[in-house]
Amino acid sequence: MRRSVNLGCRIGRLAVLLLIAGCAASVPSSAARVSGRTFDGELIPVIAKADKPTVIVFWATWCDVCRDELPKLLAFASQRGQAATVVGINVDTDVSGARRFVEDAEFPYRNVSDPALVIADTFGVTAMPTVILFDEEGNEVVRDHALEPIVARLDRL
């Protein structure tokens, strides 16, 4: 009986480790080819493979933390936009309300509308806000729910 309890504990620990490893997995390579429509209807690539990194911000107007992070993000995009391409992914189901919010806030970067969460699901996003940094080749470098860790890592690229 004791042997089966120990085996059960080992299997349980292994399952937890595998779950943690799966959650830490990076974005699938297919995500590098994802495009989305801006509020103006323009189809743009979500990850801009270019001579600089890309910062993707998943957000919603109903998200209080997103609204708290917005001034920092707008300042970052305005002051440091030459260091990285910034793309917002808005997940609001009220697309017209989100469009008005984007227009009123005068975002200095493009925002894509993702009301069906297709892009969010592709990138494994389950909470708002989520900020992801990609290098010049489109590889995920780091993700967080705040901008500061992204900026710190961007400074080391």
C-alpha positions as CSV (number, residue, x, y, z in Angstrom):
1,M,0.0,0.0,0.0
2,R,2.8,2.4,0.9
3,R,4.5,1.8,-2.5
4,S,1.3,2.8,-4.4
5,V,0.9,6.0,-2.4
6,N,4.5,7.0,-3.2
7,L,3.9,6.2,-6.9
8,G,0.7,8.3,-6.8
9,C,2.6,11.2,-5.3
10,R,5.3,11.0,-8.0
11,I,2.8,10.8,-10.8
12,G,1.0,13.8,-9.3
13,R,4.2,15.9,-9.1
14,L,5.0,14.9,-12.7
15,A,1.6,16.0,-13.8
16,V,2.0,19.4,-12.1
17,L,5.5,19.9,-13.7
18,L,4.1,19.1,-17.1
19,L,1.2,21.5,-16.6
20,I,3.6,24.3,-15.6
21,A,5.9,23.5,-18.5
22,G,2.9,23.7,-20.9
23,C,1.8,27.0,-19.5
24,A,5.2,28.5,-20.0
25,A,5.4,27.4,-23.7
26,S,5.9,30.2,-26.1
27,V,3.6,31.2,-29.0
28,P,3.3,28.7,-31.8
29,S,5.2,29.6,-35.0
30,S,1.9,30.1,-36.9
31,A,1.3,33.1,-34.7
32,A,4.1,35.0,-36.5
33,R,1.8,35.0,-39.6
34,V,-1.3,36.3,-37.9
35,S,-3.0,39.4,-39.3
36,G,-5.9,41.4,-38.0
37,R,-8.1,44.3,-39.1
38,T,-7.6,47.7,-37.6
39,F,-10.7,49.8,-36.6
40,D,-10.3,51.5,-40.0
41,G,-10.5,48.1,-41.8
42,E,-6.9,47.8,-42.8
43,L,-5.4,44.3,-42.6
44,I,-2.0,44.4,-40.8
45,P,0.4,41.8,-39.5
46,V,0.3,41.5,-35.7
47,I,4.0,40.8,-35.5
48,A,6.0,43.1,-37.7
49,K,9.1,41.3,-38.8
50,A,11.4,44.2,-39.4
51,D,14.6,45.8,-38.1
52,K,13.1,46.3,-34.6
53,P,11.1,44.3,-32.0
54,T,7.3,44.2,-31.7
55,V,5.3,44.8,-28.5
56,I,1.8,43.5,-28.6
57,V,-0.7,44.7,-26.1
58,F,-4.0,42.7,-25.5
59,W,-6.5,45.0,-23.8
60,A,-10.2,45.8,-23.4
61,T,-12.1,49.0,-22.4
62,W,-13.8,47.1,-19.6
63,C,-10.5,46.1,-18.0
64,D,-9.6,48.4,-15.1
65,V,-5.9,47.3,-15.1
66,C,-5.8,48.0,-18.9
67,R,-7.0,51.6,-18.3
68,D,-4.4,52.0,-15.4
69,E,-1.6,50.8,-17.8
70,L,-2.8,53.0,-20.7
71,P,-1.0,56.2,-19.8
72,K,2.3,54.3,-19.4
73,L,1.8,52.6,-22.7
74,L,0.8,55.7,-24.6
75,A,3.9,57.5,-23.2
76,F,6.1,54.5,-24.1
77,A,4.8,54.4,-27.7
78,S,5.2,58.1,-28.1
79,Q,8.7,58.4,-26.6
80,R,10.2,55.0,-27.5
81,G,8.2,54.0,-30.6
82,Q,11.4,54.1,-32.6
83,A,12.8,51.2,-30.5
84,A,9.8,48.9,-31.1
85,T,6.7,48.5,-33.2
86,V,3.6,48.6,-30.9
87,V,0.3,46.9,-31.9
88,G,-2.8,46.9,-29.7
89,I,-5.2,44.0,-29.8
90,N,-8.6,45.0,-28.5
91,V,-10.9,42.2,-27.4
92,D,-14.1,44.2,-26.7
93,T,-17.3,42.7,-28.2
94,D,-18.6,46.2,-28.6
95,V,-16.5,47.1,-31.6
96,S,-18.0,50.6,-32.1
97,G,-17.5,51.5,-28.4
98,A,-13.9,50.3,-28.6
99,R,-13.4,52.3,-31.9
100,R,-14.6,55.5,-30.1
101,F,-12.3,54.8,-27.2
102,V,-9.3,54.4,-29.5
103,E,-10.2,57.6,-31.4
104,D,-10.7,59.6,-28.1
105,A,-7.5,58.4,-26.6
106,E,-5.5,59.2,-29.7
107,F,-3.4,56.1,-29.7
108,P,0.0,56.6,-31.4
109,Y,0.0,53.0,-32.7
110,R,-2.4,50.8,-34.6
111,N,-5.0,48.7,-32.8
112,V,-6.6,45.6,-34.2
113,S,-10.1,44.5,-33.2
114,D,-10.5,40.9,-32.0
115,P,-14.0,40.6,-30.6
116,A,-14.1,36.8,-31.3
117,L,-10.8,36.3,-29.4
118,V,-9.3,34.5,-32.5
119,I,-5.9,36.4,-32.2
120,A,-6.0,36.2,-28.3
121,D,-6.5,32.4,-28.5
122,T,-3.7,32.0,-31.1
123,F,-1.3,33.8,-28.7
124,G,-2.5,31.9,-25.7
125,V,-3.8,35.0,-24.0
126,T,-6.2,34.3,-21.1
127,A,-6.1,37.6,-19.1
128,M,-6.2,41.3,-19.8
129,P,-3.9,43.1,-20.1
130,T,-1.2,40.9,-21.6
131,V,1.9,42.5,-23.1
132,I,4.2,40.4,-25.2
133,L,7.6,41.3,-26.6
134,F,8.9,39.7,-29.8
135,D,12.4,40.1,-31.2
136,E,13.2,41.2,-34.8
137,E,12.7,37.6,-36.1
138,G,9.3,37.3,-34.5
139,N,10.3,35.1,-31.6
140,E,8.6,35.7,-28.3
141,V,11.0,37.1,-25.7
142,V,8.8,37.8,-22.7
143,R,5.2,38.3,-21.7
144,D,3.6,40.0,-18.7
145,H,0.5,41.8,-17.5
146,A,2.4,45.1,-17.1
147,L,4.6,47.2,-19.3
148,E,7.6,47.6,-17.0
149,P,9.1,44.1,-17.4
150,I,8.6,44.4,-21.2
151,V,10.5,47.7,-21.3
152,A,13.3,46.3,-19.1
153,R,13.8,43.3,-21.4
154,L,13.5,45.5,-24.5
155,D,16.4,47.6,-23.2
156,R,18.6,44.4,-23.2
157,L,17.8,43.4,-26.8
